[in-house]
Amino acid sequence: AEPSNRSSPDVPARSPGNERESLYSYFADTTLVAITTLAQSDRGTITGTVADPGGAVIPNAAVIATNPATGGIFKTQTTDTGNFTIPSIPAGVVR
């Protein structure tokens, strides 16, 4: 009979690389979770276009968003094409 490298019929044989591959996989998975967690934020962005009732865009229009709960005021101005962006607004209701 040939010698077996198994300790019992129910336990698979271990090769020296299996433990190392398992550790690499663990650290890769842990790093991915950490990166995903750090990517979350409590901030958002409002984007839009300001137009008159006829649909013509309004360049250089003032755009103001306010948060009544915190008193926060966020201001910007539309571009030549009527577009605007207000970045990094804390989560909450704005008007």
Secondary structure, DSSP 8 states (H G I E B T S, - for coil): ----S-SSTTS----HHHHHHHHHHHHHHHHHHHHHHHH--SEEEEEEE-B-TTS-B-TT-EEEEEETTTTEEEEEE--TTSEEEEEEEESS---
